[in-house]
Amino acid sequence: MFPNSVTFNNLMRVHVKAGRTEKVLRVYNQMKRLECPADTITYNFLIDTHCRADNLNKATKILNHMIKKGCSPNAHTFNPIFRCITKLRDVNAAHMMYTKMKNLDCKPNTVTYNVLMRMFAESKSADMVFKLKQGTDENEVGPNGYLSGFDLSILWDWTLESGV
């Protein structure tokens, strides 16, 4: 009897949460050696472990490999990438990754909106904050109450600064 992707994914989950990137990669390599196919959850753990190690390039390469293999990413795939981009304060990268997510017909979830709205609000990218807010309305998903208040206070500050 051989382990399946559920078994490997559970092992990876433990190592990701403990911050043991090397062990996550060992589990993944063993999975490949046993010809156990990777699924979305597997790739999500690989992306998450690299993002936790602040290795955005590796995470992005895994995302591209995942897509090339025909495995569909979901919001849980993109959220660690957005968190990593936020740490880097790279608004352009966030915008490009959000565009990629939308082009793949991948629906953002509450976490996605929270992370992106905070980043775009802090960088005073009002157009993106409003665009994301429109997306929350269309997808019937939204940021939590704390973040909505946070964004509104930043937008209020912008209004006061610009004299509108």
N, CA and C of each residue as an Amber inpcrd file, in Angstrom:
protein
   492
   0.8440000  -1.1760000   0.0000000   0.0000000   0.0000000   0.0000000
   0.8950000   1.2480000   0.0000000   0.5920000   2.1640000  -0.9140000
   1.3670000   3.4000000  -1.0310000   0.5500000   4.5790000  -0.5000000
   1.2410000   5.5640000   0.0430000   0.5150000   6.7660000   0.4720000
  -0.0450000   7.5100000  -0.7400000  -1.1200000   8.2420000  -0.5320000
  -1.7150000   9.0290000  -1.6170000  -1.4810000  10.5210000  -1.3550000
  -2.0480000  11.3590000  -2.2110000  -1.8180000  12.8040000  -2.0780000
  -2.3510000  13.3460000  -0.7500000  -3.4170000  12.7630000  -0.2310000
  -3.9570000  13.2160000   1.0570000  -2.9270000  12.9950000   2.1600000
  -2.2840000  11.8390000   2.1470000  -1.2500000  11.5320000   3.1390000
  -0.0940000  12.5110000   3.0300000   0.4040000  12.7040000   1.8120000
   1.5210000  13.6240000   1.6080000   1.1300000  15.0620000   1.9710000
  -0.0600000  15.4650000   1.5940000  -0.5050000  16.8260000   1.9030000
  -0.5940000  17.0630000   3.4060000  -1.0450000  16.0530000   4.1510000
  -1.1060000  16.1950000   5.6070000   0.2840000  16.3350000   6.2120000
   1.2430000  15.5890000   5.6870000   2.6330000  15.7330000   6.1410000
   3.1610000  17.1280000   5.8100000   2.8770000  17.5760000   4.6080000
   3.3330000  18.9020000   4.1980000   2.7190000  19.9850000   5.0810000
   1.4520000  19.8490000   5.4040000   0.7510000  20.8440000   6.2350000
   1.4900000  21.0510000   7.5590000   1.8640000  19.9680000   8.2000000
   2.5620000  20.0480000   9.4870000   3.8760000  20.8110000   9.3370000
   4.6350000  20.4860000   8.3050000   5.9380000  21.1300000   8.1060000
   5.7990000  22.5960000   7.6850000   4.7900000  22.9140000   6.8820000
   4.5710000  24.3140000   6.4900000   4.2900000  25.1510000   7.7310000
   3.3710000  24.6730000   8.5720000   3.0000000  25.4330000   9.7740000
   4.1730000  25.5960000  10.7250000   5.0980000  24.6320000  10.7190000
   6.2780000  24.7090000  11.5900000   7.4170000  25.4950000  10.9420000
   7.2180000  25.9290000   9.6990000   8.2520000  26.7090000   9.0180000
   9.4310000  25.8890000   8.5290000   9.2080000  24.6110000   8.2870000
  10.2960000  23.7170000   7.8550000  10.2380000  23.4990000   6.3420000
  10.6920000  24.4910000   5.6040000  10.6380000  24.4620000   4.1380000
  11.3560000  23.2460000   3.5720000  12.5350000  22.9460000   4.0860000
  13.3060000  21.8050000   3.5630000  12.5370000  20.4960000   3.7080000
  11.8510000  20.3210000   4.8140000  11.0820000  19.0870000   5.0130000
   9.8680000  19.0430000   4.0880000   9.2600000  20.1940000   3.8440000
   8.1400000  20.2520000   2.8910000   8.6320000  19.7820000   1.5260000
   9.7970000  20.2760000   1.1310000  10.3540000  19.9060000  -0.1760000
  10.7360000  18.4320000  -0.2240000  11.2220000  17.8990000   0.8890000
  11.5410000  16.4570000   0.9320000  10.2860000  15.6110000   0.7430000
   9.2130000  16.0010000   1.4160000   7.9450000  15.2680000   1.2690000
   7.4740000  15.3410000  -0.1820000   7.5640000  16.5200000  -0.7720000
   7.1480000  16.6850000  -2.1690000   8.0130000  15.8280000  -3.1000000
   9.3170000  15.8120000  -2.8770000  10.2090000  14.9960000  -3.7170000
   9.9060000  13.5110000  -3.5710000   9.6000000  13.0820000  -2.3620000
   9.2200000  11.6800000  -2.1590000   7.9140000  11.3850000  -2.9010000
   7.0120000  12.3050000  -2.8520000   5.7340000  12.1740000  -3.5590000
   5.9810000  11.9700000  -5.0550000   6.8800000  12.7760000  -5.6160000
   7.2090000  12.6550000  -7.0440000   7.8820000  11.3180000  -7.3390000
   8.7960000  10.9000000  -6.4640000   9.4830000   9.6120000  -6.6790000
   8.4970000   8.4540000  -6.7240000   7.4550000   8.5500000  -5.9070000
   6.4430000   7.4900000  -5.8710000   5.3510000   7.6980000  -6.9250000
   5.5650000   8.6960000  -7.7960000   4.6380000   9.0050000  -8.8860000
   3.2230000   9.2880000  -8.3990000   3.1480000   9.9270000  -7.2550000
   1.8600000  10.3620000  -6.7130000   1.5930000  11.7580000  -7.2650000
   0.5090000  11.9480000  -7.9940000   0.2650000  13.2520000  -8.6240000
  -0.0190000  14.3550000  -7.5970000   0.5560000  15.5070000  -7.8670000
   0.2990000  16.6830000  -7.0310000  -1.0640000  17.2540000  -7.3960000
  -1.7590000  17.7700000  -6.4050000  -3.0400000  18.4240000  -6.6490000
  -2.9510000  19.8840000  -6.2030000  -4.0470000  20.5860000  -6.2680000
  -4.0580000  22.0030000  -5.8950000  -3.5630000  22.2030000  -4.4670000
  -3.9730000  21.3410000  -3.5660000  -3.5570000  21.4640000  -2.1660000
  -2.0470000  21.2990000  -2.0410000  -1.4830000  20.3540000  -2.7630000
  -0.0300000  20.1490000  -2.7500000   0.6870000  21.4160000  -3.1840000
   0.2760000  21.9570000  -4.3160000   0.9140000  23.1760000  -4.8210000
   0.6940000  24.3480000  -3.8620000  -0.4810000  24.4120000  -3.2430000
  -0.7350000  25.4840000  -2.2780000   0.2560000  25.4280000  -1.1170000
   0.5470000  24.2220000  -0.6370000   1.5190000  24.0910000   0.4530000
   2.9190000  24.4850000  -0.0040000   3.2890000  24.1030000  -1.2120000
   4.6080000  24.4850000  -1.7350000   4.7200000  26.0040000  -1.8580000
   3.6750000  26.6220000  -2.3660000   3.6680000  28.0840000  -2.5010000
   3.7160000  28.7380000  -1.1210000   2.9080000  28.2450000  -0.2020000
   2.8520000  28.8210000   1.1440000   4.2000000  28.7230000   1.8490000
   4.8690000  27.5820000   1.7430000   6.1450000  27.4300000   2.4430000
   7.1900000  28.3940000   1.9010000   7.2010000  28.6100000   0.5930000
   8.1630000  29.5590000   0.0170000   7.8050000  31.0000000   0.3810000
   6.5280000  31.3040000   0.4360000   6.1150000  32.6570000   0.8270000
   6.4560000  32.9330000   2.2870000   6.2890000  31.9380000   3.1410000
   6.6560000  32.1120000   4.5510000   8.1540000  32.3490000   4.7060000
   8.9320000  31.8240000   3.7570000  10.3850000  32.0330000   3.7510000
  10.7550000  33.2840000   2.9420000   9.7550000  34.0830000   2.5860000
   9.9450000  35.3190000   1.8050000  10.6050000  35.0730000   0.4580000
  10.3170000  33.9240000  -0.1390000  10.8820000  33.5960000  -1.4440000
   9.7800000  33.6860000  -2.5050000   9.4710000  34.9180000  -2.8780000
   8.3940000  35.1720000  -3.8380000   8.6940000  34.5760000  -5.2070000
   9.9480000  34.6270000  -5.6320000  10.3020000  34.0750000  -6.9520000
   9.9860000  32.5910000  -7.0410000  10.3600000  31.8290000  -6.0150000
  10.0770000  30.3870000  -6.0170000   8.5710000  30.1390000  -6.0110000
   7.8640000  30.8920000  -5.1930000   6.4080000  30.7220000  -5.1050000
   5.7490000  30.9880000  -6.4540000   6.2110000  32.0250000  -7.1350000
   5.6520000  32.3660000  -8.4460000   5.9790000  31.2930000  -9.4750000
   7.1810000  30.7470000  -9.4120000   7.5520000  29.6580000 -10.3300000
   6.6620000  28.4380000 -10.1060000   6.3790000  28.1360000  -8.8470000
   5.5070000  26.9950000  -8.5470000   4.0930000  27.2630000  -9.0630000
   3.6120000  28.4810000  -8.8920000   2.2940000  28.8460000  -9.4320000
   2.2560000  28.6230000 -10.9410000   3.2720000  29.0900000 -11.6400000
   3.3220000  28.9210000 -13.0990000   3.4110000  27.4500000 -13.4890000
   4.1870000  26.6630000 -12.7300000   4.3080000  25.2190000 -12.9850000
   2.9540000  24.5340000 -12.7640000   2.2900000  24.9270000 -11.7090000
   0.9720000  24.3750000 -11.3790000  -0.0090000  24.5960000 -12.5300000
  -0.0260000  25.8150000 -13.0360000  -0.9290000  26.1610000 -14.1380000
  -0.5580000  25.3700000 -15.3900000   0.7440000  25.2770000 -15.6570000
   1.2300000  24.5360000 -16.8290000   0.8230000  23.0650000 -16.7640000
   0.7910000  22.5130000 -15.5510000   0.4010000  21.1090000 -15.3590000
  -1.1150000  20.9120000 -15.4120000  -1.8670000  22.0130000 -15.5860000
  -3.3190000  21.8990000 -15.6900000  -4.0340000  21.8550000 -14.3570000
  -3.3480000  22.2290000 -13.3030000  -3.9410000  22.2320000 -11.9690000
  -4.4770000  23.6390000 -11.6860000  -5.7300000  23.7460000 -11.3590000
  -6.3710000  25.0540000 -11.1860000  -6.0700000  25.6630000  -9.8210000
  -5.5050000  26.8650000  -9.8150000  -5.2880000  27.5500000  -8.5390000
  -6.6030000  28.0800000  -7.9840000  -6.6260000  28.3290000  -6.6870000
  -7.7910000  28.9240000  -6.0460000  -7.3280000  30.0950000  -5.1810000
  -8.2370000  30.6950000  -4.4490000  -7.8690000  31.8430000  -3.6140000
  -6.7860000  31.4640000  -2.6090000  -6.8230000  30.2250000  -2.1080000
  -5.8150000  29.7730000  -1.1440000  -4.4340000  29.6600000  -1.7880000
  -4.3900000  29.5540000  -3.0830000  -3.1200000  29.5420000  -3.8110000
  -2.5230000  30.9430000  -3.8130000  -3.3560000  31.9250000  -4.0670000
  -2.8830000  33.3000000  -4.2270000  -2.6740000  34.0440000  -2.9130000
  -3.4120000  33.7090000  -1.8660000  -3.3300000  34.4850000  -0.6280000
  -1.9250000  34.5590000  -0.0330000  -1.1730000  33.4580000   0.0620000
   0.1940000  33.5840000   0.5860000   1.0780000  34.4580000  -0.3050000
   0.8430000  34.3880000  -1.6070000   1.6150000  35.2190000  -2.5410000
   1.3090000  36.6890000  -2.2830000   0.0410000  37.0130000  -2.1020000
  -0.3230000  38.4040000  -1.8160000   0.2640000  38.8660000  -0.4800000
   0.2740000  37.9800000   0.5220000   0.8740000  38.3580000   1.8110000
   2.3610000  38.6420000   1.6480000   3.0260000  37.8110000   0.8660000
   4.4590000  37.9830000   0.6060000   4.7080000  39.2970000  -0.1380000
   3.9080000  39.5740000  -1.1350000   4.0330000  40.8220000  -1.8960000
   3.7890000  42.0240000  -0.9800000   2.8390000  41.8860000  -0.0630000
   2.5440000  42.9700000   0.8760000   3.7500000  43.2690000   1.7580000
   4.4370000  42.2180000   2.2190000   5.6550000  42.4300000   3.0210000
   6.6880000  43.2360000   2.2440000   6.7470000  42.9870000   0.9420000
   7.7020000  43.6930000   0.0870000   7.2060000  45.0890000  -0.2980000
   5.9330000  45.3620000  -0.0150000   5.2960000  46.6490000  -0.3600000
   5.3960000  46.9480000  -1.8560000   5.2140000  45.9000000  -2.6500000
   5.3260000  46.0300000  -4.1040000   3.9260000  46.1170000  -4.7170000
   3.4240000  47.3220000  -4.8080000   2.0630000  47.5560000  -5.3080000
   1.9170000  47.0670000  -6.7440000   2.9280000  47.2820000  -7.5690000
   2.8580000  46.8290000  -8.9680000   2.7510000  45.3140000  -9.0560000
   3.5420000  44.6100000  -8.2470000   3.4790000  43.1410000  -8.2460000
   2.1060000  42.6680000  -7.7800000   1.5390000  43.3390000  -6.7890000
   0.2040000  42.9720000  -6.3000000  -0.8350000  43.1640000  -7.3970000
  -0.7280000  44.2600000  -8.0950000  -1.6750000  44.5500000  -9.1770000
  -1.5450000  43.5040000 -10.2870000  -0.3120000  43.1780000 -10.6670000
  -0.0860000  42.1790000 -11.7310000  -0.5920000  40.8010000 -11.3080000
  -0.3540000  40.4200000 -10.0420000  -0.7920000  39.1060000  -9.5720000
  -2.3190000  39.0570000  -9.4740000  -2.9330000  40.1550000  -9.0670000
  -4.3940000  40.2080000  -9.0120000  -4.9740000  40.0650000 -10.4200000
  -4.3500000  40.7190000 -11.3850000  -4.7850000  40.6050000 -12.7830000
  -4.6520000  39.1600000 -13.2580000  -3.5420000  38.5170000 -12.9020000
  -3.3350000  37.1120000 -13.2750000  -4.4310000  36.2430000 -12.6590000
  -4.7310000  36.4930000 -11.4080000  -5.7700000  35.7360000 -10.7120000
  -7.1070000  35.8730000 -11.4360000  -7.4580000  37.0970000 -11.7960000
  -8.7200000  37.3370000 -12.4900000  -8.7190000  36.6920000 -13.8800000
  -7.5840000  36.7610000 -14.5870000  -7.4860000  36.1530000 -15.9220000
  -7.6470000  34.6400000 -15.8760000  -7.3200000  34.0360000 -14.7420000
  -7.4840000  32.5930000 -14.5600000  -8.8840000  32.2410000 -14.0460000
  -9.7590000  33.2440000 -13.9780000 -11.1150000  33.0600000 -13.4420000
 -11.1040000  32.4970000 -12.0270000 -10.1200000  32.9060000 -11.2640000
  -9.9940000  32.4820000  -9.8740000 -10.6390000  33.5520000  -8.9970000
 -11.6310000  33.1520000  -8.2270000 -12.3710000  34.1220000  -7.4120000
 -11.6410000  34.4030000  -6.1040000 -11.4280000  35.6840000  -5.8130000
 -10.8430000  36.0620000  -4.5260000 -11.8050000  35.7250000  -3.3880000
 -11.2630000  35.5090000  -2.1940000 -12.1050000  35.3080000  -1.0230000
 -11.8930000  36.4680000  -0.0490000 -12.4790000  36.3850000   1.1120000
 -12.3860000  37.4730000   2.0890000 -10.9410000  37.7940000   2.4350000
 -10.1120000  36.7740000   2.6200000  -8.6990000  37.0010000   2.9490000
  -8.0140000  37.7670000   1.8220000  -8.2700000  37.3630000   0.5960000
  -7.6740000  38.0460000  -0.5570000  -8.0260000  39.5290000  -0.5330000
  -9.3110000  39.8180000  -0.3790000  -9.7460000  41.2150000  -0.3580000
  -9.1420000  41.9770000   0.8200000  -9.0910000  41.3470000   1.9880000
  -8.5160000  42.0190000   3.1580000  -7.0700000  42.4170000   2.9110000
  -6.2670000  41.4670000   2.4400000  -4.8390000  41.7250000   2.2180000
  -4.6480000  42.8080000   1.1630000  -5.3370000  42.6720000   0.0390000
  -5.1480000  43.6280000  -1.0560000  -5.7050000  45.0120000  -0.7330000
  -6.8770000  45.0620000  -0.1200000  -7.4460000  46.3750000   0.1960000
  -6.5590000  47.1250000   1.1840000  -6.0120000  46.4170000   2.1500000
  -5.1100000  47.0570000   3.1100000  -3.8810000  47.6030000   2.3850000
  -3.2850000  46.7860000   1.5290000  -2.0740000  47.2260000   0.8260000
  -2.3570000  48.4300000  -0.0720000  -3.4170000  48.3340000  -0.8600000
  -3.7260000  49.4250000  -1.7780000  -4.1630000  50.6840000  -1.0260000
  -4.8520000  50.5080000   0.0910000  -5.2500000  51.6780000   0.8830000
  -4.0210000  52.3620000   1.4770000  -3.0990000  51.5690000   2.0270000
  -1.8900000  52.1510000   2.6240000  -1.0130000  52.8440000   1.5870000
  -1.0690000  52.3670000   0.3380000  -0.2670000  52.9940000  -0.7190000
  -1.0400000  54.1160000  -1.4270000  -2.2340000  54.3980000  -0.9060000
  -3.1010000  55.4550000  -1.4480000  -3.4900000  55.2130000  -2.9080000
  -3.6930000  53.9540000  -3.2450000  -4.1680000  53.5830000  -4.5830000
  -5.6930000  53.4940000  -4.5420000  -6.3120000  54.6530000  -4.4860000
  -7.7700000  54.7170000  -4.3190000  -8.5040000  53.9660000  -5.4170000
  -8.0070000  54.0610000  -6.6520000  -8.6900000  53.3840000  -7.7560000
  -8.7430000  51.8780000  -7.5370000  -7.6580000  51.2970000  -7.0160000
  -7.6580000  49.8500000  -6.7700000  -8.5390000  49.4900000  -5.5800000
  -8.5660000  50.3330000  -4.5570000  -9.4420000  50.0670000  -3.4140000
 -10.8940000  50.0280000  -3.8870000 -11.2760000  51.0010000  -4.7020000
 -12.6530000  51.0330000  -5.2060000 -12.9280000  49.8590000  -6.1430000
 -11.9440000  49.4920000  -6.9550000 -12.0980000  48.3490000  -7.8620000
 -12.3010000  47.0610000  -7.0550000 -11.5120000  46.8990000  -5.9930000
 -11.6620000  45.7200000  -5.1420000 -13.0080000  45.7280000  -4.4290000
 -13.4140000  46.8920000  -3.9690000 -14.7160000  46.9950000  -3.3020000
 -15.8280000  46.5870000  -4.2560000 -15.7110000  47.0040000  -5.5170000
 -16.6950000  46.6060000  -6.5250000 -16.6720000  45.0860000  -6.6930000
 -15.4760000  44.4850000  -6.6740000 -15.3530000  43.0350000  -6.7830000
 -15.9990000  42.3140000  -5.6220000 -15.8890000  42.8780000  -4.4110000
 -16.5240000  42.2390000  -3.2550000 -18.0330000  42.2390000  -3.4140000
 -18.5620000  43.3190000  -3.9660000 -20.0100000  43.3940000  -4.1870000
 -20.4550000  42.3840000  -5.2390000 -19.6890000  42.2820000  -6.3340000
 -20.0460000  41.3690000  -7.4260000 -19.9590000  39.9110000  -6.9960000
 -18.9510000  39.5880000  -6.1950000 -18.7400000  38.2010000  -5.7730000
 -19.4670000  37.8590000  -4.4820000 -20.1810000  38.8410000  -3.9300000
 -20.8800000  38.6480000  -2.6650000 -19.9340000  38.1540000  -1.5820000
 -18.7200000  38.6440000  -1.6400000 -17.6940000  38.3540000  -0.6430000
 -17.1420000  39.7020000  -0.2470000 -16.7560000  39.8310000   0.9850000
 -16.2280000  41.1340000   1.3470000 -15.2100000  41.0840000   2.4490000
 -14.5670000  42.2060000   2.6590000 -13.6270000  42.2970000   3.7640000
 -14.3830000  42.2780000   5.0850000 -13.6730000  41.9380000   6.1530000
 -14.3340000  41.9280000   7.4530000 -14.5920000  43.3570000   7.9170000
 -15.3730000  43.5050000   8.9660000 -15.7530000  44.8280000   9.4470000
 -14.5730000  45.6870000   9.8440000 -13.5650000  45.0790000  10.4480000
 -12.3890000  45.8490000  10.8670000 -11.7330000  46.5130000   9.6690000
 -11.5230000  45.7390000   8.6100000 -10.8200000  46.2900000   7.4580000
 -11.6700000  47.3190000   6.7280000 -12.9470000  47.1060000   6.6470000
 -13.8020000  48.1040000   5.9970000 -13.6870000  49.4360000   6.7070000
 -13.6890000  49.4150000   8.0390000 -13.5190000  50.6440000   8.8030000
 -12.1490000  51.2530000   8.5900000 -11.1380000  50.3920000   8.5180000
  -9.7650000  50.8480000   8.2760000  -9.6810000  51.5590000   6.9320000
 -10.2290000  50.9420000   5.9020000 -10.1860000  51.5360000   4.5640000
 -10.9720000  52.8350000   4.5080000 -12.1150000  52.8560000   5.1580000
 -12.9090000  54.0770000   5.1510000 -12.1730000  55.2130000   5.8440000
 -11.4390000  54.8990000   6.9250000 -10.6930000  55.9610000   7.6060000
  -9.5680000  56.4780000   6.7260000  -8.9220000  55.5970000   5.9750000
  -7.8640000  56.0460000   5.0630000  -8.4650000  56.8800000   3.9380000
  -9.5850000  56.4370000   3.3920000 -10.2340000  57.2140000   2.3320000
 -10.6760000  58.5820000   2.8580000 -11.1330000  58.6270000   4.1000000
 -11.5160000  59.8960000   4.7000000 -10.2970000  60.8180000   4.8000000
  -9.1520000  60.2520000   5.2330000  -7.9120000  61.0370000   5.3130000
  -7.5240000  61.5850000   3.9440000  -7.6640000  60.7670000   2.8910000
  -7.3460000  61.2330000   1.5320000  -8.2220000  62.4260000   1.1730000
  -9.5060000  62.3040000   1.5280000 -10.4430000  63.3780000   1.2100000
 -10.0260000  64.6690000   1.9090000  -9.6500000  64.5550000   3.1810000
  -9.2290000  65.7370000   3.9310000  -7.9430000  66.3320000   3.3610000
  -6.9890000  65.4420000   2.9880000  -5.7110000  65.9060000   2.4300000
  -5.9050000  66.6310000   1.1040000  -6.8080000  66.1170000   0.2830000
  -6.9870000  66.6990000  -1.0480000  -7.9670000  67.8710000  -1.0520000
  -8.6250000  68.1080000   0.0740000  -9.5460000  69.2280000   0.1730000
 -10.8610000  69.0230000  -0.5430000 -11.2000000  67.7570000  -0.8120000
 -12.4520000  67.4600000  -1.5190000 -13.6250000  67.5840000  -0.5780000
